[in-house]
Amino acid sequence: MSVNELSVFKMGDKNDGYAQYFIGQSYLNMLSTEQVPVGNVTFEPKCRNNWHIHHADKNGGQMLIVTAGEGWYQEWGKPALKLKPGDVVNIPAGVKHWHGASANSWFQHLALEVPGENCKTEWCEPVSDEEYDKL
C-alpha cells in the first residue's frame, strides 16, 4: 500500500523549498497556516531531515503526530526512537533532533509549530548515511 492509501491527509507537492535540509525526497501539504501552523510532511523511504533546533525566547518547539508508515526520531546524544502511526513526539524548544522515514517504509507525520516568542529554526548538519544505516 502507498502512503496515500494509509493516510487521510493528501501527500502534497515536492518539498523543494526545504530540499537543502533533507536527504531524499520529502513532500509538504500545509494543512493550516493560521493560528497554529500544521504541515503534513511525507518522506520517501530513507528520507530524513538534517539535525535541527527550534529556537524560541519563550515557549515554542514542535510536535509530531505520526499518521502513516514507519519512521525515526532522534535527539542529540540519545538513541533513535522508532515511530509508527498514532505516536506523538513533543519536542521542546532548544532540543537538537532529526526525524525521517525508515529504510523500507514511507513515513508521514503532521508537524505542528508550537506557538512561542521569536521562533526560528536552525538547520544543522545532515544525518550521515553511516549514522542512519546503524538504525
N, CA, C and O atoms as CSV, one atom per row, in Angstrom:
chain,resi,resn,atom,element,x,y,z
A,1,MET,N,N,0.838,-1.194,0.000
A,1,MET,CA,C,0.000,0.000,0.000
A,1,MET,C,C,0.878,1.252,0.000
A,1,MET,O,O,1.937,1.291,0.627
A,2,SER,N,N,0.421,2.249,-0.703
A,2,SER,CA,C,1.152,3.516,-0.710
A,2,SER,C,C,0.744,4.340,0.503
A,2,SER,O,O,-0.266,4.056,1.147
A,3,VAL,N,N,1.534,5.355,0.807
A,3,VAL,CA,C,1.236,6.219,1.940
A,3,VAL,C,C,-0.101,6.931,1.723
A,3,VAL,O,O,-0.806,7.218,2.690
A,4,ASN,N,N,-0.459,7.219,0.475
A,4,ASN,CA,C,-1.749,7.859,0.207
A,4,ASN,C,C,-2.922,6.965,0.565
A,4,ASN,O,O,-3.990,7.467,0.914
A,5,GLU,N,N,-2.750,5.649,0.486
A,5,GLU,CA,C,-3.814,4.720,0.859
A,5,GLU,C,C,-3.886,4.520,2.367
A,5,GLU,O,O,-4.901,4.047,2.878
A,6,LEU,N,N,-2.830,4.873,3.082
A,6,LEU,CA,C,-2.773,4.664,4.526
A,6,LEU,C,C,-3.153,5.887,5.345
A,6,LEU,O,O,-3.397,5.766,6.545
A,7,SER,N,N,-3.211,7.052,4.730
A,7,SER,CA,C,-3.430,8.290,5.465
A,7,SER,C,C,-4.643,9.035,4.933
A,7,SER,O,O,-4.976,8.946,3.752
A,8,VAL,N,N,-5.292,9.765,5.817
A,8,VAL,CA,C,-6.414,10.606,5.390
A,8,VAL,C,C,-5.930,11.939,4.840
A,8,VAL,O,O,-6.720,12.695,4.275
A,9,PHE,N,N,-4.622,12.243,4.998
A,9,PHE,CA,C,-4.087,13.517,4.553
A,9,PHE,C,C,-3.378,13.378,3.216
A,9,PHE,O,O,-2.564,12.474,3.025
A,10,LYS,N,N,-3.693,14.285,2.288
A,10,LYS,CA,C,-3.064,14.310,0.975
A,10,LYS,C,C,-1.552,14.527,1.117
A,10,LYS,O,O,-1.105,15.297,1.968
A,11,MET,N,N,-0.781,13.850,0.283
A,11,MET,CA,C,0.676,13.903,0.370
A,11,MET,C,C,1.232,15.296,0.119
A,11,MET,O,O,2.168,15.693,0.813
A,12,GLY,N,N,0.727,16.032,-0.801
A,12,GLY,CA,C,1.255,17.359,-1.090
A,12,GLY,C,C,2.289,17.328,-2.197
A,12,GLY,O,O,2.540,16.292,-2.813
A,13,ASP,N,N,2.879,18.482,-2.434
A,13,ASP,CA,C,3.860,18.659,-3.503
A,13,ASP,C,C,5.271,18.389,-2.987
A,13,ASP,O,O,5.509,18.353,-1.780
A,14,LYS,N,N,6.206,18.199,-3.927
A,14,LYS,CA,C,7.607,18.049,-3.541
A,14,LYS,C,C,8.009,19.241,-2.684
A,14,LYS,O,O,7.670,20.387,-2.981
A,15,ASN,N,N,8.730,18.948,-1.630
A,15,ASN,CA,C,9.118,19.953,-0.648
A,15,ASN,C,C,10.409,20.655,-1.093
A,15,ASN,O,O,11.409,20.658,-0.374
A,16,ASP,N,N,10.364,21.242,-2.281
A,16,ASP,CA,C,11.565,21.842,-2.865
A,16,ASP,C,C,12.092,23.027,-2.061
A,16,ASP,O,O,13.296,23.281,-2.065
A,17,GLY,N,N,11.218,23.752,-1.376
A,17,GLY,CA,C,11.644,24.900,-0.593
A,17,GLY,C,C,12.583,24.538,0.551
A,17,GLY,O,O,13.359,25.375,1.012
A,18,TYR,N,N,12.510,23.281,1.012
A,18,TYR,CA,C,13.357,22.822,2.108
A,18,TYR,C,C,14.279,21.684,1.685
A,18,TYR,O,O,14.902,21.050,2.537
A,19,ALA,N,N,14.376,21.417,0.391
A,19,ALA,CA,C,15.157,20.279,-0.103
A,19,ALA,C,C,16.603,20.288,0.387
A,19,ALA,O,O,17.195,19.228,0.589
A,20,GLN,N,N,17.174,21.476,0.577
A,20,GLN,CA,C,18.570,21.554,1.029
A,20,GLN,C,C,18.758,21.015,2.434
A,20,GLN,O,O,19.888,20.758,2.848
A,21,TYR,N,N,17.659,20.837,3.184
A,21,TYR,CA,C,17.746,20.344,4.562
A,21,TYR,C,C,17.321,18.885,4.693
A,21,TYR,O,O,17.147,18.387,5.806
A,22,PHE,N,N,17.154,18.197,3.561
A,22,PHE,CA,C,16.708,16.802,3.556
A,22,PHE,C,C,17.651,15.946,2.728
A,22,PHE,O,O,18.231,16.411,1.747
A,23,ILE,N,N,17.800,14.697,3.129
A,23,ILE,CA,C,18.432,13.670,2.297
A,23,ILE,C,C,17.280,12.826,1.776
A,23,ILE,O,O,16.544,12.232,2.565
A,24,GLY,N,N,17.114,12.764,0.466
A,24,GLY,CA,C,15.973,12.074,-0.132
A,24,GLY,C,C,14.839,13.048,-0.389
A,24,GLY,O,O,14.956,14.245,-0.126
A,25,GLN,N,N,13.743,12.521,-0.904
A,25,GLN,CA,C,12.608,13.365,-1.299
A,25,GLN,C,C,11.548,13.414,-0.208
A,25,GLN,O,O,11.123,12.386,0.319
A,26,SER,N,N,11.135,14.629,0.116
A,26,SER,CA,C,10.006,14.827,1.016
A,26,SER,C,C,8.934,15.628,0.283
A,26,SER,O,O,9.186,16.252,-0.748
A,27,TYR,N,N,7.736,15.588,0.849
A,27,TYR,CA,C,6.575,16.269,0.275
A,27,TYR,C,C,5.889,17.049,1.392
A,27,TYR,O,O,5.893,16.620,2.546
A,28,LEU,N,N,5.297,18.204,1.047
A,28,LEU,CA,C,4.676,19.049,2.063
A,28,LEU,C,C,3.292,19.489,1.624
A,28,LEU,O,O,3.095,19.962,0.505
A,29,ASN,N,N,2.338,19.324,2.532
A,29,ASN,CA,C,0.980,19.827,2.346
A,29,ASN,C,C,0.643,20.618,3.606
A,29,ASN,O,O,0.362,20.035,4.654
A,30,MET,N,N,0.672,21.951,3.501
A,30,MET,CA,C,0.328,22.781,4.657
A,30,MET,C,C,-1.176,22.702,4.890
A,30,MET,O,O,-1.968,23.154,4.062
A,31,LEU,N,N,-1.560,22.125,6.021
A,31,LEU,CA,C,-2.975,21.984,6.361
A,31,LEU,C,C,-3.521,23.251,6.993
A,31,LEU,O,O,-4.710,23.549,6.873
A,32,SER,N,N,-2.646,24.005,7.672
A,32,SER,CA,C,-3.039,25.261,8.285
A,32,SER,C,C,-1.838,26.198,8.336
A,32,SER,O,O,-0.728,25.790,8.675
A,33,THR,N,N,-2.078,27.446,7.995
A,33,THR,CA,C,-1.049,28.473,8.157
A,33,THR,C,C,-1.539,29.553,9.116
A,33,THR,O,O,-0.871,30.570,9.302
A,34,GLU,N,N,-2.703,29.335,9.725
A,34,GLU,CA,C,-3.286,30.285,10.670
A,34,GLU,C,C,-3.272,29.675,12.067
A,34,GLU,O,O,-3.231,28.453,12.210
A,35,GLN,N,N,-3.304,30.500,13.075
A,35,GLN,CA,C,-3.301,30.116,14.484
A,35,GLN,C,C,-2.106,29.227,14.821
A,35,GLN,O,O,-1.121,29.704,15.384
A,36,VAL,N,N,-2.184,27.944,14.483
A,36,VAL,CA,C,-1.074,27.012,14.697
A,36,VAL,C,C,-0.708,26.421,13.339
A,36,VAL,O,O,-1.508,25.690,12.755
A,37,PRO,N,N,0.480,26.722,12.827
A,37,PRO,CA,C,0.885,26.127,11.545
A,37,PRO,C,C,0.989,24.603,11.662
A,37,PRO,O,O,1.621,24.076,12.577
A,38,VAL,N,N,0.351,23.908,10.711
A,38,VAL,CA,C,0.354,22.448,10.691
A,38,VAL,C,C,0.704,21.999,9.275
A,38,VAL,O,O,-0.014,22.295,8.319
A,39,GLY,N,N,1.812,21.286,9.159
A,39,GLY,CA,C,2.231,20.749,7.872
A,39,GLY,C,C,2.146,19.239,7.873
A,39,GLY,O,O,2.574,18.583,8.823
A,40,ASN,N,N,1.594,18.692,6.812
A,40,ASN,CA,C,1.617,17.248,6.609
A,40,ASN,C,C,2.876,16.953,5.799
A,40,ASN,O,O,2.968,17.316,4.626
A,41,VAL,N,N,3.843,16.293,6.433
A,41,VAL,CA,C,5.131,16.021,5.805
A,41,VAL,C,C,5.216,14.534,5.492
A,41,VAL,O,O,4.995,13.692,6.363
A,42,THR,N,N,5.541,14.217,4.234
A,42,THR,CA,C,5.677,12.831,3.790
A,42,THR,C,C,7.121,12.614,3.346
A,42,THR,O,O,7.690,13.436,2.628
A,43,PHE,N,N,7.703,11.501,3.780
A,43,PHE,CA,C,9.086,11.145,3.470
A,43,PHE,C,C,9.093,9.854,2.669
A,43,PHE,O,O,8.414,8.897,3.042
A,44,GLU,N,N,9.846,9.805,1.578
A,44,GLU,CA,C,10.039,8.536,0.885
A,44,GLU,C,C,10.956,7.671,1.756
A,44,GLU,O,O,11.609,8.196,2.658
A,45,PRO,N,N,11.018,6.345,1.504
A,45,PRO,CA,C,11.916,5.501,2.302
A,45,PRO,C,C,13.337,6.067,2.325
A,45,PRO,O,O,13.856,6.514,1.302
A,46,LYS,N,N,13.946,6.040,3.491
A,46,LYS,CA,C,15.310,6.527,3.786
A,46,LYS,C,C,15.429,8.048,3.828
A,46,LYS,O,O,16.493,8.561,4.177
A,47,CYS,N,N,14.388,8.775,3.489
A,47,CYS,CA,C,14.444,10.236,3.534
A,47,CYS,C,C,14.427,10.696,4.994
A,47,CYS,O,O,13.691,10.165,5.826
A,48,ARG,N,N,15.255,11.689,5.274
A,48,ARG,CA,C,15.279,12.272,6.615
A,48,ARG,C,C,15.730,13.721,6.512
A,48,ARG,O,O,16.389,14.125,5.554
A,49,ASN,N,N,15.352,14.491,7.534
A,49,ASN,CA,C,15.817,15.871,7.549
A,49,ASN,C,C,17.131,15.957,8.319
A,49,ASN,O,O,17.513,15.028,9.032
A,50,ASN,N,N,17.808,17.079,8.163
A,50,ASN,CA,C,19.050,17.333,8.882
A,50,ASN,C,C,18.752,17.504,10.367
A,50,ASN,O,O,17.613,17.738,10.770
A,51,TRP,N,N,19.800,17.382,11.160
A,51,TRP,CA,C,19.697,17.790,12.550
A,51,TRP,C,C,19.233,19.241,12.550
A,51,TRP,O,O,19.666,20.033,11.714
A,52,HIS,N,N,18.359,19.589,13.480
A,52,HIS,CA,C,17.895,20.964,13.567
A,52,HIS,C,C,17.397,21.278,14.967
A,52,HIS,O,O,17.143,20.386,15.776
A,53,ILE,N,N,17.266,22.574,15.228
A,53,ILE,CA,C,16.834,23.058,16.537
A,53,ILE,C,C,15.765,24.121,16.316
A,53,ILE,O,O,15.947,25.038,15.514
A,54,HIS,N,N,14.654,23.995,17.029
A,54,HIS,CA,C,13.621,25.024,17.025
A,54,HIS,C,C,13.887,25.935,18.222
A,54,HIS,O,O,13.712,25.533,19.372
A,55,HIS,N,N,14.308,27.150,17.939
A,55,HIS,CA,C,14.622,28.107,18.996
A,55,HIS,C,C,13.414,28.992,19.277
A,55,HIS,O,O,12.591,29.228,18.393
A,56,ALA,N,N,13.310,29.478,20.499
A,56,ALA,CA,C,12.296,30.457,20.879
A,56,ALA,C,C,12.746,31.135,22.166
A,56,ALA,O,O,13.384,30.513,23.016
A,57,ASP,N,N,12.411,32.404,22.302
A,57,ASP,CA,C,12.707,33.103,23.549
A,57,ASP,C,C,11.775,32.647,24.663
A,57,ASP,O,O,12.141,32.675,25.838
A,58,LYS,N,N,10.572,32.229,24.292
A,58,LYS,CA,C,9.589,31.734,25.261
A,58,LYS,C,C,8.691,30.733,24.549
A,58,LYS,O,O,8.259,30.976,23.422
A,59,ASN,N,N,8.407,29.606,25.204
A,59,ASN,CA,C,7.581,28.525,24.652
A,59,ASN,C,C,8.209,27.991,23.359
A,59,ASN,O,O,9.420,27.778,23.314
A,60,GLY,N,N,7.418,27.773,22.317
A,60,GLY,CA,C,7.951,27.283,21.048
A,60,GLY,C,C,8.233,25.792,21.070
A,60,GLY,O,O,7.874,25.090,22.015
A,61,GLY,N,N,8.883,25.317,20.012
A,61,GLY,CA,C,9.168,23.900,19.830
A,61,GLY,C,C,8.322,23.319,18.717
A,61,GLY,O,O,7.811,24.043,17.863
A,62,GLN,N,N,8.182,22.011,18.735
A,62,GLN,CA,C,7.466,21.315,17.662
A,62,GLN,C,C,6.797,20.066,18.226
A,62,GLN,O,O,7.282,19.462,19.182
A,63,MET,N,N,5.688,19.699,17.625
A,63,MET,CA,C,5.027,18.424,17.912
A,63,MET,C,C,4.908,17.657,16.615
A,63,MET,O,O,4.610,18.237,15.571
A,64,LEU,N,N,5.141,16.350,16.673
A,64,LEU,CA,C,4.940,15.465,15.534
A,64,LEU,C,C,3.840,14.484,15.883
A,64,LEU,O,O,3.847,13.901,16.967
A,65,ILE,N,N,2.894,14.296,14.976
A,65,ILE,CA,C,1.837,13.285,15.130
A,65,ILE,C,C,1.943,12.370,13.921
A,65,ILE,O,O,1.672,12.781,12.793
A,66,VAL,N,N,2.341,11.122,14.165
A,66,VAL,CA,C,2.575,10.176,13.078
A,66,VAL,C,C,1.237,9.663,12.559
A,66,VAL,O,O,0.386,9.206,13.322
A,67,THR,N,N,1.069,9.753,11.212
A,67,THR,CA,C,-0.194,9.361,10.589
A,67,THR,C,C,-0.086,8.137,9.691
A,67,THR,O,O,-1.090,7.467,9.447
A,68,ALA,N,N,1.109,7.828,9.192
A,68,ALA,CA,C,1.243,6.679,8.276
A,68,ALA,C,C,2.704,6.242,8.196
A,68,ALA,O,O,3.618,7.045,8.383
A,69,GLY,N,N,2.908,4.954,7.917
A,69,GLY,CA,C,4.240,4.419,7.690
A,69,GLY,C,C,5.042,4.245,8.970
A,69,GLY,O,O,4.498,4.262,10.075
A,70,GLU,N,N,6.354,4.077,8.793
A,70,GLU,CA,C,7.262,3.930,9.929
A,70,GLU,C,C,8.434,4.880,9.759
A,70,GLU,O,O,8.913,5.101,8.647
A,71,GLY,N,N,8.888,5.436,10.868
A,71,GLY,CA,C,9.994,6.375,10.799
A,71,GLY,C,C,10.814,6.383,12.060
A,71,GLY,O,O,10.684,5.514,12.921
A,72,TRP,N,N,11.668,7.390,12.149
A,72,TRP,CA,C,12.605,7.558,13.251
A,72,TRP,C,C,12.559,8.982,13.766
A,72,TRP,O,O,12.292,9.923,13.020
A,73,TYR,N,N,12.824,9.122,15.057
A,73,TYR,CA,C,13.041,10.412,15.704
A,73,TYR,C,C,14.244,10.242,16.620
A,73,TYR,O,O,14.343,9.251,17.343
A,74,GLN,N,N,15.155,11.204,16.591
A,74,GLN,CA,C,16.310,11.120,17.467
A,74,GLN,C,C,16.696,12.493,17.981
A,74,GLN,O,O,16.747,13.468,17.231
A,75,GLU,N,N,16.967,12.550,19.287
A,75,GLU,CA,C,17.520,13.746,19.901
A,75,GLU,C,C,19.021,13.569,20.031
A,75,GLU,O,O,19.506,12.453,20.216
A,76,TRP,N,N,19.747,14.654,19.935
A,76,TRP,CA,C,21.204,14.653,20.028
A,76,TRP,C,C,21.649,13.946,21.309
A,76,TRP,O,O,21.203,14.281,22.406
A,77,GLY,N,N,22.539,12.960,21.146
A,77,GLY,CA,C,23.093,12.247,22.297
A,77,GLY,C,C,22.213,11.152,22.862
A,77,GLY,O,O,22.560,10.547,23.877
A,78,LYS,N,N,21.078,10.882,22.229
A,78,LYS,CA,C,20.157,9.845,22.704
A,78,LYS,C,C,19.912,8.828,21.602
A,78,LYS,O,O,20.121,9.128,20.426
A,79,PRO,N,N,19.463,7.610,21.970
A,79,PRO,CA,C,19.153,6.610,20.937
A,79,PRO,C,C,17.938,7.039,20.106
A,79,PRO,O,O,17.061,7.751,20.596
A,80,ALA,N,N,17.899,6.601,18.857
A,80,ALA,CA,C,16.760,6.885,17.977
A,80,ALA,C,C,15.537,6.097,18.440
A,80,ALA,O,O,15.659,4.984,18.951
A,81,LEU,N,N,14.366,6.686,18.255
A,81,LEU,CA,C,13.093,6.043,18.590
A,81,LEU,C,C,12.359,5.683,17.310
A,81,LEU,O,O,12.230,6.519,16.415
A,82,LYS,N,N,11.876,4.452,17.210
A,82,LYS,CA,C,11.075,4.013,16.065
A,82,LYS,C,C,9.673,4.592,16.228
A,82,LYS,O,O,9.086,4.515,17.307
A,83,LEU,N,N,9.137,5.173,15.150
A,83,LEU,CA,C,7.813,5.784,15.183
A,83,LEU,C,C,6.850,5.037,14.285
A,83,LEU,O,O,7.220,4.548,13.218
A,84,LYS,N,N,5.586,4.955,14.743
A,84,LYS,CA,C,4.519,4.302,13.977
A,84,LYS,C,C,3.248,5.145,14.106
A,84,LYS,O,O,3.177,6.018,14.971
A,85,PRO,N,N,2.243,4.897,13.255
A,85,PRO,CA,C,1.017,5.695,13.316
A,85,PRO,C,C,0.426,5.742,14.723
A,85,PRO,O,O,0.337,4.729,15.417
A,86,GLY,N,N,0.030,6.938,15.116
A,86,GLY,CA,C,-0.534,7.161,16.440
A,86,GLY,C,C,0.469,7.703,17.441
A,86,GLY,O,O,0.072,8.217,18.486
A,87,ASP,N,N,1.767,7.600,17.148
A,87,ASP,CA,C,2.779,8.143,18.062
A,87,ASP,C,C,2.779,9.662,18.009
A,87,ASP,O,O,2.559,10.265,16.958
A,88,VAL,N,N,3.030,10.268,19.161
A,88,VAL,CA,C,3.133,11.720,19.283
A,88,VAL,C,C,4.476,12.036,19.919
A,88,VAL,O,O,4.844,11.445,20.934
A,89,VAL,N,N,5.203,12.963,19.326
A,89,VAL,CA,C,6.504,13.381,19.844
A,89,VAL,C,C,6.423,14.862,20.178
A,89,VAL,O,O,6.097,15.684,19.321
A,90,ASN,N,N,6.721,15.198,21.426
A,90,ASN,CA,C,6.783,16.593,21.862
A,90,ASN,C,C,8.245,17.001,21.922
A,90,ASN,O,O,9.041,16.375,22.622
A,91,ILE,N,N,8.597,18.046,21.191
A,91,ILE,CA,C,9.983,18.491,21.082
A,91,ILE,C,C,10.074,19.910,21.639
A,91,ILE,O,O,9.643,20.860,20.986
A,92,PRO,N,N,10.628,20.058,22.831
A,92,PRO,CA,C,10.748,21.403,23.385
A,92,PRO,C,C,11.706,22.266,22.574
A,92,PRO,O,O,12.580,21.751,21.877
A,93,ALA,N,N,11.539,23.563,22.668
A,93,ALA,CA,C,12.473,24.486,22.026
A,93,ALA,C,C,13.876,24.211,22.558
A,93,ALA,O,O,14.053,23.889,23.733
A,94,GLY,N,N,14.867,24.342,21.681
A,94,GLY,CA,C,16.252,24.195,22.072
A,94,GLY,C,C,16.809,22.787,21.988
A,94,GLY,O,O,17.986,22.578,22.281
A,95,VAL,N,N,15.987,21.804,21.591
A,95,VAL,CA,C,16.438,20.409,21.517
A,95,VAL,C,C,16.874,20.089,20.086
A,95,VAL,O,O,16.079,20.193,19.152
A,96,LYS,N,N,18.136,19.700,19.921
A,96,LYS,CA,C,18.654,19.317,18.604
A,96,LYS,C,C,18.141,17.916,18.274
A,96,LYS,O,O,18.258,17.000,19.088
A,97,HIS,N,N,17.569,17.751,17.070
A,97,HIS,CA,C,16.928,16.482,16.712
A,97,HIS,C,C,16.817,16.339,15.197
A,97,HIS,O,O,17.105,17.272,14.447
A,98,TRP,N,N,16.393,15.145,14.761
A,98,TRP,CA,C,16.041,14.899,13.361
A,98,TRP,C,C,14.912,13.883,13.350
A,98,TRP,O,O,14.667,13.199,14.343
A,99,HIS,N,N,14.214,13.789,12.194
A,99,HIS,CA,C,13.175,12.774,12.012
A,99,HIS,C,C,13.084,12.426,10.537
A,99,HIS,O,O,13.427,13.232,9.671
A,100,GLY,N,N,12.616,11.206,10.260
A,100,GLY,CA,C,12.504,10.767,8.883
A,100,GLY,C,C,12.007,9.341,8.778
A,100,GLY,O,O,11.679,8.702,9.778
A,101,ALA,N,N,11.958,8.855,7.551
A,101,ALA,CA,C,11.407,7.531,7.253
A,101,ALA,C,C,12.387,6.421,7.592
A,101,ALA,O,O,13.600,6.630,7.625
A,102,SER,N,N,11.843,5.238,7.842
A,102,SER,CA,C,12.700,4.063,7.976
A,102,SER,C,C,13.170,3.657,6.572
A,102,SER,O,O,12.681,4.184,5.573
A,103,ALA,N,N,14.104,2.736,6.508
A,103,ALA,CA,C,14.720,2.368,5.229
A,103,ALA,C,C,13.735,1.713,4.272
A,103,ALA,O,O,13.887,1.836,3.057
A,104,ASN,N,N,12.734,1.026,4.790
A,104,ASN,CA,C,11.833,0.242,3.938
A,104,ASN,C,C,10.394,0.717,3.957
A,104,ASN,O,O,9.497,-0.025,3.558
A,105,SER,N,N,10.154,1.943,4.414
A,105,SER,CA,C,8.773,2.408,4.526
A,105,SER,C,C,8.672,3.894,4.224
A,105,SER,O,O,9.559,4.674,4.570
A,106,TRP,N,N,7.593,4.268,3.581
A,106,TRP,CA,C,7.223,5.673,3.524
A,106,TRP,C,C,6.840,6.086,4.937
A,106,TRP,O,O,6.536,5.236,5.775
A,107,PHE,N,N,6.854,7.384,5.204
A,107,PHE,CA,C,6.568,7.891,6.544
A,107,PHE,C,C,5.859,9.226,6.411
A,107,PHE,O,O,6.228,10.063,5.587
A,108,GLN,N,N,4.834,9.413,7.233
A,108,GLN,CA,C,4.098,10.670,7.181
A,108,GLN,C,C,3.772,11.117,8.596
A,108,GLN,O,O,3.361,10.315,9.434
A,109,HIS,N,N,3.960,12.416,8.855
A,109,HIS,CA,C,3.553,12.972,10.143
A,109,HIS,C,C,3.028,14.382,9.960
A,109,HIS,O,O,3.356,15.071,8.994
A,110,LEU,N,N,2.211,14.790,10.906
A,110,LEU,CA,C,1.819,16.177,10.999
A,110,LEU,C,C,2.865,16.872,11.848
A,110,LEU,O,O,3.210,16.388,12.926
A,111,ALA,N,N,3.369,17.990,11.379
A,111,ALA,CA,C,4.331,18.796,12.127
A,111,ALA,C,C,3.620,20.064,12.568
A,111,ALA,O,O,3.166,20.852,11.739
A,112,LEU,N,N,3.528,20.256,13.875
A,112,LEU,CA,C,2.873,21.425,14.443
A,112,LEU,C,C,3.931,22.323,15.065
A,112,LEU,O,O,4.755,21.876,15.862
A,113,GLU,N,N,3.896,23.578,14.694
A,113,GLU,CA,C,4.793,24.556,15.295
A,113,GLU,C,C,4.141,25.063,16.575
A,113,GLU,O,O,3.070,25.669,16.535
A,114,VAL,N,N,4.791,24.814,17.714
A,114,VAL,CA,C,4.254,25.277,18.989
A,114,VAL,C,C,4.441,26.791,19.060
A,114,VAL,O,O,5.556,27.282,18.883
A,115,PRO,N,N,3.360,27.539,19.317
A,115,PRO,CA,C,3.487,28.985,19.372
A,115,PRO,C,C,4.488,29.428,20.447
A,115,PRO,O,O,4.562,28.846,21.529
A,116,GLY,N,N,5.236,30.451,20.123
A,116,GLY,CA,C,6.217,30.994,21.053
A,116,GLY,C,C,6.654,32.372,20.609
A,116,GLY,O,O,6.152,32.916,19.625
A,117,GLU,N,N,7.591,32.925,21.346
A,117,GLU,CA,C,8.109,34.256,21.032
A,117,GLU,C,C,9.443,34.128,20.299
A,117,GLU,O,O,10.334,33.397,20.732
A,118,ASN,N,N,9.566,34.847,19.189
A,118,ASN,CA,C,10.787,34.871,18.377
A,118,ASN,C,C,11.239,33.466,17.969
A,118,ASN,O,O,12.396,33.091,18.162
A,119,CYS,N,N,10.321,32.710,17.412
A,119,CYS,CA,C,10.620,31.337,16.982
A,119,CYS,C,C,11.408,31.345,15.675
A,119,CYS,O,O,11.131,32.127,14.766
A,120,LYS,N,N,12.388,30.463,15.606
A,120,LYS,CA,C,13.138,30.274,14.365
A,120,LYS,C,C,13.753,28.881,14.409
A,120,LYS,O,O,13.965,28.312,15.480
A,121,THR,N,N,14.035,28.347,13.227
A,121,THR,CA,C,14.652,27.029,13.121
A,121,THR,C,C,16.088,27.185,12.664
A,121,THR,O,O,16.376,27.888,11.696
A,122,GLU,N,N,16.986,26.518,13.375
A,122,GLU,CA,C,18.405,26.469,13.000
A,122,GLU,C,C,18.669,25.107,12.371
A,122,GLU,O,O,18.543,24.080,13.037
A,123,TRP,N,N,19.030,25.096,11.106
A,123,TRP,CA,C,19.346,23.850,10.411
A,123,TRP,C,C,20.827,23.545,10.583
A,123,TRP,O,O,21.679,24.414,10.394
A,124,CYS,N,N,21.117,22.310,10.940
A,124,CYS,CA,C,22.487,21.885,11.237
A,124,CYS,C,C,22.935,20.837,10.218
A,124,CYS,O,O,22.416,20.789,9.103
A,125,GLU,N,N,23.889,20.008,10.599
A,125,GLU,CA,C,24.491,19.039,9.695
A,125,GLU,C,C,23.512,17.918,9.326
A,125,GLU,O,O,22.585,17.620,10.079
A,126,PRO,N,N,23.731,17.299,8.152
A,126,PRO,CA,C,22.911,16.154,7.746
A,126,PRO,C,C,23.146,14.947,8.664
A,126,PRO,O,O,24.187,14.834,9.312
A,127,VAL,N,N,22.171,14.067,8.701
A,127,VAL,CA,C,22.329,12.760,9.343
A,127,VAL,C,C,23.036,11.894,8.303
A,127,VAL,O,O,22.473,11.596,7.250
A,128,SER,N,N,24.253,11.497,8.596
A,128,SER,CA,C,25.061,10.780,7.606
A,128,SER,C,C,24.482,9.402,7.307
A,128,SER,O,O,23.747,8.835,8.115
A,129,ASP,N,N,24.823,8.873,6.135
A,129,ASP,CA,C,24.423,7.504,5.794
A,129,ASP,C,C,24.953,6.524,6.828
A,129,ASP,O,O,24.269,5.560,7.174
A,130,GLU,N,N,26.158,6.758,7.323
A,130,GLU,CA,C,26.752,5.864,8.326
A,130,GLU,C,C,25.911,5.840,9.606
A,130,GLU,O,O,25.639,4.769,10.147
A,131,GLU,N,N,25.496,7.024,10.096
A,131,GLU,CA,C,24.634,7.091,11.291
A,131,GLU,C,C,23.300,6.408,11.019
A,131,GLU,O,O,22.833,5.580,11.801
A,132,TYR,N,N,22.696,6.780,9.882
A,132,TYR,CA,C,21.363,6.280,9.550
A,132,TYR,C,C,21.353,4.764,9.365
A,132,TYR,O,O,20.437,4.092,9.839
A,133,ASP,N,N,22.360,4.219,8.682
A,133,ASP,CA,C,22.389,2.797,8.386
A,133,ASP,C,C,22.582,1.935,9.638
A,133,ASP,O,O,22.362,0.725,9.578
A,134,LYS,N,N,22.984,2.518,10.759
A,134,LYS,CA,C,23.110,1.779,12.019
A,134,LYS,C,C,21.757,1.515,12.673
A,134,LYS,O,O,21.660,0.683,13.575
A,135,LEU,N,N,20.712,2.215,12.229
A,135,LEU,CA,C,19.392,2.072,12.855
A,135,LEU,C,C,18.753,0.733,12.521
A,135,LEU,O,O,17.641,0.452,12.968
